Amino acid sequence: MRAVAELIAVLLLFALGYLIPLPGLDPDAVARVAGPDGGLDQGMARLSIFALGAVPLYAVLSWLEFGRLIFPGLVRWQAASDRNAVRLWRVVVVLALALSAMQAQGIAEALQAMGMVDETAGAFVPVAVSCCVGVTALLAWVSGHIRLPCAGAGYWVLLVAPTLLLAPSSFLTTAEMFRIGALSVRDGLTVGVFIAAAVALIVYANLLLAGAGSTRVPSLLSVSALLWPPFLSTTVSNAVMGAYVETWGSHTTGTIMGSKAALELVLIVLFTSLYRRMPVVEGENGRCLPLPVLLTVAGIQVVVCAGRDLAMSHFNWPQIPSGPLLIVLVTVMWACWARLRHRQGMVC
């Protein structure tokens, strides 16, 4: 039951945070964005103290994961002692707080420029920055106490919490589109089949990685090999496309989108394969992840990510989580369900 309690606690934390607007915002402007029912939605989330969510923490951890893949010795150093692990985590938190402050300042200044701030509110920018930095510190602390999808990977739950929390709103939007005929039954069935197939493939990838060693218990290494490569590939491809557009001009953007997608798929295979070099430090599986297993997992990642993009481009569907986010979402929910069964599957 602890897994369910952790997930519910995180969702309640985000729900409460989304209902608290940044201090100093114009109440009328907030009411217009929140809508007539004042419920949870994307608009209200962007104006709340949880506007940044776990993004700063996740961004710094992605930089760390790049370093771990390029320099496997960093993993050995981190695992050499608890003191090293604590030092590294403190560096991550400090960088996340600094990034949060910079991002929050940009958001606050943009809200001021849009006329969203109450004229009587003083020092809106520093107050907003303080709130966002405080939330980042809170989420960094919370992530250390979450054992989903496995110990040491609680930040993935924080990353998908907004998607889970706003799912009812997305469902109602989809239902309304069916009612008014904006979505056809054929579209719904096709997308539904894809999502079902994607879920099955992601669950299989989890089981495959969990069974890659001497036990069927997943390690932080196996979870990282499944979840990080799609995100890292997107980060690199976005950087490459940004540099290309900056050099050759925005009019070339349309001509390279296909190349960007192809680059992402190649990078997924590359990054997933690099986990073969990652030393095993947790001790659960007793050996490195086999290359055939990693290549199979990479194939599943490619199918899910490419399939999602294809579905979004060919069907009038309001929103499907991105391929990387869908993999994390299914992995977290699968881990929660398997923990409830605690005798099989992905028990951490």
PATISE-41351 format. One record per residue: x, y, z of N, C-alpha, C, CB in turn; residue in one letter. Coordinates in steps of 0.2 Angstrom, whole numbers, plus 5000, padded with zeros to 4 digits. Glycine has a CB too. Example, Ala and Ser with C-alpha at 12.3 -4.5 7.8 and 13.67 -1.06 7.14 Angstrom:
% PATISE-41351
506649725039506249785039506649845039505749785045A
506449895035506849955036506450005039507049975029S
END
This chain:
% PATISE-41351
500449945000500050005000500450065000499550005006M
501150065002501550125002501550154995502250105005R
501650114990501650144983501050184981501750084978A
500450154983499850194981499850254986499250154983V
500050254992500050314996500550364994500250295004A
501150344991501650394989501350424983502250354987E
501050394978500750424972500150464974500450364967L
499750444978499150494980499450554984498650454985I
499950544988500250604991500550654987500750584997A
500850634982501150674977500650714973501650634972V
500050674971499550704967499150764971499050654965L
499050744977498750794982499250854983498650764989L
499850844983500350904984500250944978501050874985L
500250914972500250954966499550994965500350914959F
499050954967498350984966498351044971497850934969A
498551044977498551094981498951154979498851074988L
499551134976500051194973499751224968500651164972G
499351194963499051224957498451264959498751164953Y
498151254965497651304967497851364971497151264972L
498551374972498851434975499151474970499351414981I
498851534968499151574963499751604965498651624960P
500251624961500851664963500551734967501251684957L
500851744973500651804976500751864972501051814983P
500251914972500351974968499951974961501051994967G
499751914959499351914953498651954954499251844950L
498451984948497852014948497251954949497752054942D
496851954954496351904955495851904949495951924961P
495651954946495251954940495551914934495052024938D
496251934933496651894928496651824929497351924927A
496751804935496851734937496151694936497051724945V
495651734938494951704937494751694929494451754940A
495051734925494851734918495251674915495151794914R
495851664918496251604915496051534918497051614917V
495851534924495651474928494951454925495551484935A
494551494922493951474919493351484924493951404917G
492751464922492151484926492151434932491551474922P
492351374932492351324937492851324942492251254935D
493451364940494051374944494351304946493751404951G
494251254941494551194943495251184940494151134939G
495551124941496251114939496251114931496551054942L
496751154928496851154921497551174920496251184917D
497751174913498451194912498451274913498551184904Q
497951314912498051384913498151404920497451414911G
497751374925497851384932498551354934497351354936M
498751304931499451274933500051324932499551204930A
499951354926500451404924500551464928500351424917R
499951484932499951544936500051524943499351574935L
500151464945500251444952500951444955499951374953S
501051424961501651424964502051364961501651424972I
501651314958501951254956502051264948501551194957F
502151324946502151334938502751294935502251404937A
503351294939503851254936503851184938504551284939L
503451164943503451094944504151064946503151054939G
504251004943504950974944505450984938504850894945A
505251024934505651044928506351054930505351094924V
506551104934507251124936507551064938507251174941P
507251024943507650964945507750914940507250934951L
507250904936507350854930507850874925506650844927Y
507950944924508450964919509150954922508351044918A
509250964928509950954931510050884931509950984938V
509550844933509650774933509850744926509050734936L
509550774921509750754914510450774912509250784909S
510650824915511350844914511850794917511550914916W
511650774923512050724927511950654923511750714934L
511450634920511350574916511850574910510650554914E
511850634907512350634901513050624904512350704898F
513250654909513850644912514050564914513950684918G
513550534917513550464919513650424913512950444923R
513350434907513450394901514150404898512850414896L
514350474898514950484895515550464899515050564893I
515450474906516050454910515750404916516250514914F
515750334914515550284919515850284925515550214915P
516450314925516850324932516450364937517550344931G
516050404934515650454939515150404943515250504935L
514950354940514450304943514850274949514150254938V
515450244947515850214952516050264958516450184949R
516150324957516350364962515750384966516550434959W
515150394963514550404967514350344971513950414962Q
514450284969514350224973514850204978514150164968A
515450234978515950214982515850224989516650254980A
515450274991515250284998514550334998515750325002S
514250325004513650365005513850445005513250345011D
514450455007514650525007514650555000515250535011R
514950514995514950544988514250554985515350494984N
513850504987513150504984512750574987512750444986A
512850584993512550644996512850704994512650645004V
513550704993513850764990513550784983514650754989R
513550724979513250734972512550764972513350674968L
512150734976511450754977511350824979511050704981W
511850844983511750914985511950964980512250934991R
512450944975512650984970512050984965513250954966V
511650934964511050934960510550984962510750864959V
510450974969509951024972510051094971509851004979V
510751114972510951184972510851204965511651184974V
511051164960510951184953510251194951511351134948L
509851144954509151154952508851214955508751084955A
509051234961508751294964508951354960509051304971L
509651354958509851414954509451414947510651404952A
509351354944508951354938508251374939508951284935L
507951354944507251374946507251454947507051344952S
507751484950507751554951507751594944508351574955A
508151564940508151604933507551594929508751574929M
507251534929506651524925506051554929506451444925Q
506051564935505451594939505551674937505551584946A
506151694937506151764935505951784928506951794936Q
506051744924505851744917505051744917506051694912G
504751694920504051694921503751754924503851624924I
503951774929503751834933503751894929504051844940A
504351904925504351964921503851964915505051974919E
503751904913503251894907502551914909503351824904A
502451884915501751904918501651974919501651864925L
502152014922502152084922502052114916502752104926Q
502352094911502352124904501652114901502852094899A
501252064903500652044901500052074905500551964901M
500252114910499752144914499352104918499252184909G
499652044920499352004925499452014932499551934923M
499852064934500052074941499652134943500752094941V
499452124950499052174953499452234954498752154960D
499152294952499552354952499752374959499152414949E
499352354964499552364971500052324974498952364975T
500252264971500752214973501452244972500652154970A
501852244978502452264977502952204977502652304983G
503552214974504052164973503852094971504352154980A
503452104966503152034963503651984961502652054957F
504152014957504651964954505051924960505152004950V
505351964965505651924970505251874974506051974974P
504651894975504151854979504051794975503551894980V
503851804968503751744964504351694963503551764957A
504951724963505551684962505651644969506151734961V
505551674974505551644981505051584981505451694987S
504451594979503951544979504251484975503251564977C
504451494969504651444964505251404967504751464957C
505751444969506351414972506151364978506851464974V
505651394982505451354988505151284986504951394992G
504751294981504351234978504851184976503851254973V
505351204972505951164969506251124975506451204965T
506451164980506751134986506251074989506951184991A
505651094990505151044993505150984988504451074993L
505050994982505050934977505650894977504850954970L
506250924978506850884979506850844985507450934979A
506650874990506550834997506050774996506350875003W
505550784993504950734992505250684987504350764989V
505650694982505850644978506350594981506250674972S
506650614986507050564990506750524994507550604994G
506050534995505650484999505150444995505250525004H
505250444989504750404984505150344982504450454978I
504850294982505150224980504850204973505150174985R
504550244969504250224963504650264958503450244963L
504750234952504650164950505150114954504750154943P
505750144957506150104961506550154965506650064957C
506850134970507250174975507750214971507550134981A
507750284973508250324969507950364963508850294968G
507350344961507050374955506350404956506950314950A
506250434962505650464963505450524959505650484970G
506050554956505850614952505450604946506550644950Y
505450534944504950524938504250524940505150454936W
504050514946503350524948503250594948503250494955V
503650634951503550714950503450734943504150744954L
503850704939503750724932503150714929504350694928L
502850654930502150634927501550654931502150564926V
501650684937501150704942500650754938501350734948A
500950804935500450844931500050814926500850904928P
500250764922499950734917499350694921500350684913T
499550654926498950614929498450664932499350574935L
498650714935498250764939497750794934498550814943L
497950814928497550844923497250804918497950894919L
497350734919496950684915496250694915497150614917A
495850704920495150704920494950764915494850724927P
495350824915495150874911495250854904495550944913S
495750824902495950804895495350754893496650764895S
495150704897494650654896493950694894494550614902F
493850744898493150784896493250814890493050834902L
493850844888493950874882493850824876494650914882T
494150774877494050714872493350694871494550654873T
492950684876492250664876491850714873492050654883A
491950784874491650834871491750834863491750904874E
492350824861492550824854492150764851493250814853M
492150704854491750654851490950674850491750584855F
490750704855490050724856489850774850489850754862R
490250824848490150864843490350844836490450934845I
490650784836490850754829491550784827490350774824G
491950814831492650834829493050774829492850884834A
492950724833493250664833492850604830493550644840L
493050564826492650504823492850444827492850494816S
492350394827492450334830493050294828491850284830V
493150304821493750274818494450294821493750284811R
494450364822495050394825495150374832494950474825D
494550364836494650344843494850274843493950354846G
494650224839494850154839495550154837494350114834L
495750184832496450184830496950204835496550224823T
496750264838497250294843497250244849497050364845V
496650214851496550174856496950114856495850154858G
496950084849497350024848498150034849497249994841V
498350094846499050114847499250124855499150184844F
498750154859498950164866498950094869498450214869I
498550054868498549984871499149944869497949944869A
499349954862499949914860500549954864500049924853A
500550014864501150054867501250034875501050124867A
500650024878500650004885500949934886499950014888V
500749894882500949824882501749814881500549774877A
501949854876502649854874503049884880502749894868L
502849934883503249964888503249924894502850034890I
502649884896502649844901503149784900501949814902V
503149754894503649704892504349724893503549684884Y
504449794891505149814892505349824899505249884889A
504849834903505049834911505149764913504449864914N
504749724911504849654913505549624910504349604911L
505749644904506349624901506949644905506349644894L
506949714907507549734910507549714917507449814910L
506949704920506949674927507249604928506249684930A
507149564922507349504922508049494919506849454919G
508349544917509049544914509549514918509249614911A
509449514925510049484929509749424932510149544934G
510049414938509949354942509249354945510449334947S
508949414946508249414949507849454944508349444956T
507149454946506649494942506549564946506049454941R
507049584950506949654953507349704949507249644961V
506949754948507249814944507749854948506749854941P
508349874945508749914948508749984945509549894947S
509050034949509050104946509350104939509450154951L
509850064938510150054931509650034926510750004931L
509249984927508749964922508250014921508449894924S
507950044926507450094925507750154921507250124932V
508350174923508650234919508750214912509350244922S
508950154910509050134903508350134899509350064903A
507850124903507150124899506950204899506650084903L
507050244904506650304904507150364901506450324911L
507750364902508150424901508250424893508850414904W
508450374889508650384882508150424878508750324879P
507450414878507050454874507050534876506350434875P
507150544882507150614884507850644882507150624892F
508450614883509050634881509150644874509650584884L
508850604870508850604863508450674860508550544859S
507850684864507450744862507850804864506850744866T
508250804869508650864871509150874866508950854878T
509550824864510050834859509750854852510450774858V
509250824850508950844843508750914843508450794842S
508450934849508151004849508751054849507751014856N
509351034852509851084852510151084845510451054857A
510251024842510451024835510051064830510550954832V
509351054831508951094827508951174828508151074827M
509051184834509051254836509651294833509051264844G
510251254833510851284831510851284823511451234832A
510451234820510351244813509951304810510051174810Y
509351304814508951364812509351434813508351364816V
509651434819510051494820510551514815510351494827E
510851464812511351474807511051484800511851414806T
510551444798510251444791509651484791510151384789W
509351504796508651544796508051494797508651574789G
507551534800506951494802506551464796506451544806S
506651494790506351474784506551394782506451514778H
507051374785507251304784506951254789508051304784T
506551274794506351234799505951174796505951274804T
505451194792505051134789505451084786504551164785G
506051094783506351054779506851004783506851084774T
506851024790507350974794506950944799507851014797I
506250944799505850914805505950844804505150934804M
505950814798505950744797506650714799505850724789G
507150754797507850744799507950744807508350784796S
507550784810507550794818507250734821507250854820K
506750704818506350644820506850584819505750634817A
507150584814507550524812508150524817507850524805A
508450584818509050594823508850574830509250664823L
508250584832508050564839507950494839507350594840E
507750454834507650384834508350354835507250354828L
508850384831509550354831509850364838509950384825V
509750424840510050434847509750394852509950514849L
509050374852508750334857509150264857508050314855I
509350234851509650174851510350184854509750144843V
510750234852511350254854511450254862511650314851L
510950304865510950314872510850244876510550364874F
510350214873510150154877510650104877509450124874T
511050094871511650044870512150064875511850044863S
512250134877512750154881512750124888512850234881L
512150114890512050084897512350014897511250074898Y
512549984892512949924892513649934896513049894885R
513850004895514550024898514450044906514850074894R
513850054908513650074914513850024920512950104915M
514250034924514449984929513849974934515050004933P
513749904936513249894941513449914948513049814940V
513049954951513249974958512749954963513450044958V
512149944961511649934966511649864968510949944962E
511949814964512049744967511449704966512249754974G
510849724964510249684963510349624958509649724962E
510549644952510549604946511249564946510449634940N
511749594948512449564949512849564942512349494950G
512549594937512949594931512649654926512949534927R
513049674922512849734917512249704913513449754913C
511949754910511349744906511549714899510849804905L
511349654897511549624891511349674885511249554890P
511749674880511649714874511049694870512249714870L
510949634869510249614866509649634869510249534865P
509649634876509149664880509049734879509149644887V
509549774879509549844878509349864871510249874879L
509549824866509349844859508549824858509749794854L
508349774861507649764861507249814864507449694865T
507449844870507149894874507149964869507549914880V
507749974866507850034861507350024856508550034859A
507249964853506749954848506049974850506749884845G
505849954856505149974859505150044860505049934866I
505650084863505650154863505550184857506350174867Q
505850164852505750194845505050184842506250164840V
504750124843504150114841503650154845503950044842V
503650164851503250204855503250274853503350194863V
503850304853503950374851503750394844504750394852C
503950354839503850364832503050354831504250314828A
502750304834502050294834501650344837501850224837G
501850374842501450434845501450494840501750454852R
502050504838502150564833501750554827502850574831D
501750494824501350474819500550484820501450404816L
500350464826499650464828499450534828499550424834A
499850584831499650654832499650684825500250684837M
500050664821500050694814499550674809500750684811S
499250614811498750594806498050594809498950524804H
497950604815497250594818497150654822497250534823F
496550684822496350744825496150724832495650774822N
496750714836496650694843496850754847497050624845W
496550764853496750824856497350824860496150844862P
497550774863498250764866498350694868498250814872Q
498950674866499250614868499950624871499350554862I
500050604877500750614880501250604875500850574887P
501850644876502350624871502650554872502950684872S
503050534867503250464868503650454874503650444862G
504150494876504550484882504150494888505050544883P
503650534888503250544894502750484895502750614894L
502550454889502050394890502450334892501850384882L
503050334891503450274893503550284901504150274890I
503650344903503750354911503050344914503950424912V
502550364911501850364914501650284915501350394910L
501750244910501650174910502050144915501650144903V
502750164915503150124920503050144927503950154918T
502850204929502650224935502050184938502550294936V
501550184933500850154935500950074936500350164930M
501350044931501549974931501849954938501949954925W
502350004940502749984946502249994952503350034947A
501850044952501350044957500849984958500950114956C
500649964952500249904952500649844954499949894945W
501249834952501649774954501849774961502249774950A
501949834964502049844971501449814975502249914973R
500849834973500249804976500249734976499649834973L
500449704971500449624971501049604974500449604963R
501549634976502149624980502449554980502049644987H
502149514976502549444976502749434969502049394978R
502649474964502949464957503049534954502349424953Q
503349524948503449584944503949634946502749624943G
503849694947504349744948504349764955504149804943M
504349724960504449744966505149774968504349684971V
505149834971505849864972506049854979505749944970C
END
